[in-house]
Amino acid sequence: MSMNRTQFQPGLSMPEFLKQFGTEAQCEVELRLARWPHGFVCPCCGHPVHSMFKVGAHPTFQCQACRHQTSLIAGTLFQSTKLPLTLWFLAIYFVSQAKISEILFDFELRLELYVTNL
Ligand SMILES: [Zn+2]
């Protein structure tokens, strides 16, 4: 019988997680590496040379070739959020640490509470 290798990987402890992703800057670096593992590449023209500045809470990248601008969170799960990345990363951590049966049980309880209060 095959085993899901991802599900049985050891997870980070809470102190380890907070040490790695406890600040907004750490989460931004991680998200940037996830989006552009070999460095920024313009989503319009593929040019790698860019300038970076802050608009709002997150870094924005401007392509030096075509002047297209994109923010760190544009086109990601975090697009349009007003919450800090640290909070999203923490939520993802909690979901990733829970067993699927616990998530479904919690969802079932919340659904029952919601239906009961209608
Ligand atoms: Zn470009």
Boltz pocket constraint, residues with backbone or C-beta under 6 A from the ligand:
constraints:
  - pocket:
      binder: B
      contacts: [[A, 42], [A, 43], [A, 44], [A, 45], [A, 46], [A, 47], [A, 63], [A, 64], [A, 65], [A, 66], [A, 67], [A, 68]]
      max_distance: 6.0
